[in-house]
Amino acid sequence: MLHATTQRVAAALRVLGSLLPRGADRRRDASRLVRPWREDSLHAYPGTGLTPSRLRAFLQAADAGRPQLQFELFAEMLQKWPRLTAVENTRRLALTGLDWELVPAHAPTQASEADAAMRAANFCRQTLLRLERLREVLDHLAQAIGCGIAVAELVWEDGRLVDLVPVPASRLVADPHEPWRLRVLTEEEPALGVALDEYPAKWIVHRPRAVLGQHFEGGLLRASALLYLAQTLSFKDWLIFSQISGMPVRVAQFEPGTPEADQQRLLKMLESLGTDAVAVLSKNVDLKFVEPSRGGERPYQPLQDYCNTEITILWLGQHLTTDVRSTGSRAAAEIHDRVREDLLVSDIAEEGRTIRRDVLAPLVQSRFGDGVPVPHFRRSLVQSVDTKSLAETLAVAVNQLGLDVSREWVHQALGIPQAQGDEPVLSARREA
């Protein structure tokens, strides 16, 4: 009992401490602030019994700076709606499945500046390759496509970047007095959290479709919430309909003045007829079986199809690459696939700007100081083309037009790995 009381007192003191003004002498380069805690595993299951009014309440709470129920609802949506999970994976993995590279800033006019840009790019590349959780953090940041925002922590030791830590979406809140300030809840400060702007060069904040003045409104999952509500309510009714479809309605009539207890027993007998198909009834009970109407074999299918189509268009900009049926064609699907590639190019650009601003810029400044060009982070995007057509185009470009083409790019575009060291290679056949 004494130990439990001590724990409660300690928790109360931590909450009170988070409400006190922060000292100006707090270390800006604290090693790590976001650590696992029990609240990360707690769930309220907001999707259970979801109604339009409850959905509105979750979104309004997020607008007020407390998005925990909204983000938990997003997680349930992805678990319960297969089509949403498929298109979210397609959009996100199209980005994270690409290799990344660092490109030096545009070459300045002076050779010394060009050399500095190259050294900065090499230093940043080596640093990122040493980070074990880099891939995990990049995957976490890509979730901002759906959630609207994703945050990760940079861990520094003696001026060196040594780790990256994904911040769970449930930790994010807005300052109640200054809504434009984003905060992260920690075990030491679970009430208000720590303000991100109080720790410079400490956070990666990825907001692909940022809404001015709002932290938690830009994600595609928020736009998907109403479609999810329509789909899940319709699907629930469809399951009930499928369960009773074709079964006769059991109706029993009883004499006026029948006691309430006898009425309840009669109701249980009728319910048992649905599974047991046997019952013992009094002769005074008039039992009838009403055959259902045979009209409308699939009354809920149109709404399900509508929700699946609209959610696909919302995430992928088209739907023929996922719904090629009698109404589709291969040519139309290929055109729609190029629309999806346009979205991928946009996602790559958004991610590159965030990494360059929040990771590469602090890295370059910590090592080289101000004035050194910051390299660019980008994904190696190779457009979906026929390799045979590409090879023929390269033959004309190099042999007839005399164009200089990067050997590395050709290997990447054709999907042919480059030979390493003394590895045996195939040589071109020479004409006799």
PERA-V963942 format. One record per run of one state. SS is the DSSP state (@ for helix, = for strand, . for the rest). FROM is the first residue (numbers start at 1). TO is the last residue. If there is no record, write none. Layout:
SS | FROM | TO
SS | FROM | TO
This chain:
. | 1 | 1
@ | 2 | 19
. | 20 | 37
@ | 38 | 41
. | 42 | 51
@ | 52 | 63
. | 64 | 65
= | 66 | 66
. | 67 | 67
@ | 68 | 80
. | 81 | 81
@ | 82 | 96
. | 97 | 99
= | 100 | 103
. | 104 | 110
@ | 111 | 130
. | 131 | 133
@ | 134 | 142
. | 143 | 143
@ | 144 | 147
. | 148 | 149
= | 150 | 157
. | 158 | 159
= | 160 | 167
. | 168 | 168
@ | 169 | 171
= | 172 | 174
. | 175 | 181
= | 182 | 184
. | 185 | 193
= | 194 | 195
@ | 196 | 198
. | 199 | 202
= | 203 | 206
. | 207 | 210
= | 211 | 211
. | 212 | 213
= | 214 | 214
. | 215 | 219
@ | 220 | 244
. | 245 | 248
= | 249 | 253
. | 254 | 259
@ | 260 | 273
. | 274 | 285
= | 286 | 290
. | 291 | 300
@ | 301 | 316
. | 317 | 329
@ | 330 | 368
. | 369 | 375
= | 376 | 379
. | 380 | 386
@ | 387 | 400
. | 401 | 406
@ | 407 | 414
. | 415 | 432
